[in-house]
Amino acid sequence: METHASHTSGIVVVKIGSSTLTTSESSIDYAFIDALADQIASVRELGFSPIIVTSAAIACGLEALGIHKRPTDMPSLQAAASVGQSALSTAYAEAFARRGMLTSTVLLTRRDTADRTAYLHARDTLHRLVDLGVVPIVNENDTVSVEQIRFGDNDTLAALTAVLVGAGLVVILSDIDGLYDANPATHADAKLLSKVEVIGPEVIAMAGGVGSAVGSGGMVTKIKAAQVLMVAGIPMAICQGRRPNVIVDAVRGCDVGTLFSPRRSPHDVSPKKLWLALGDATRGSLVVDAGARRALVERGSSLLVVGVSEVEGRFEEGDIVDIKDASGHVFARGRVRAGSDEIELGLGRTRDYLRANHLLSHLADRSLVHRDELVVFE
């Protein structure tokens, strides 16, 4: 078994997907949680502080309510989450208590993390729980989440948690072995990538579509989470969740799946920039020309409206937007200083034209996305 350098930073975030935690769409796998508790106890014995990001509250609630087919209406899903979160928390608490570990429940939504003050309070709470020797169990608050404030997948939540606490490693337990260079279900010669150091368009393409019917995330969401983690200097491993002792092996630096490994320490990335990249959902996109892309990536410049070639989606001043190149590859993210309607009016205009236009003059020289509120993923 190939071994990478072991991970030295104290906190390890372990994300467990619904497909790993359940035996079917509506049946929680208590034996898996029991085995997980053994692994977490071993991780703690190695000197690490684990935080678990869990899925499956809805699946657990459906089981408790005797509902065998997943509903599609939001009130039923939120009711199932309400019942299931309690049952899931109890399952974790009992399994971990048998091994002398205390757990806690931390429920988050985008409303919590999009607000900078609430975000920092969440960070302080998680740090204090870890200091007290508690294993925090983090989940999205599905009982109150609606589409506008959902993370949408717990891969994003795991990345945010890791950035929040300055973790040394994120381990994503999945129902597949890692990232392949082609879909293994349809390509018999598909090869598992053991290490990824750069996430370019070709890696995004390898990720394909969504995963199983049980969860809401696929490989694409994992790659997007890895993008931000690599900027933050935090490695992330995707591995088969039911492989024996996989978390312990990952912490020890063994080759357990696909490791997304930052090539260098974070550069010019403040905690606030990382919050911008993860704290709030993106509301739209700006497509930029080749010159603007070079300026952002190579020179660390701000984005001006003259570099924008297309606007996607509707957004307001102050919203978070993705920044794409002409091929559609998202290479940056930041807070925009004008709404989509204004930007569209300024597309293709020269700076002199903008200066002379009373309605658009503020776009002429002012940065559209300032470098202090911009995260580049490359």
Secondary structure, 3 states (H helix, E strand, C coil): CCECCCCCCCEEEEEECHHHHEEECCEECHHHHHHHHHHHHHHHHCCCEEEEEECCHHHHHHHHHCCCCCCCCHHHHHHHHHHHHHHHHHHHHHHHHCCCCCEEEEEECHHHHHCHHHHHHHHHHHHHHHHCCCEEEEEECCCCCCHHHCCCCHHHHHHHHHHHHCCCEEEEEECCCCCECCCCCCCCCCCECCEECCCCHHHHHHHCCCCCCCCCCCHHHHHHHHHHHHHCCCCEEEEECCCCCHHHHHHHCECCEEEECCCCCCCCCCHHHHHHHHCCCCCEEEEECHHHHHHHHHCCCCECHHHEEEEECCCCCCCEEEEECCCCCEEEEEECCCCHHHHHHHCCCCHHHHHHCCCCCHHHHCCCECHHHEEECC
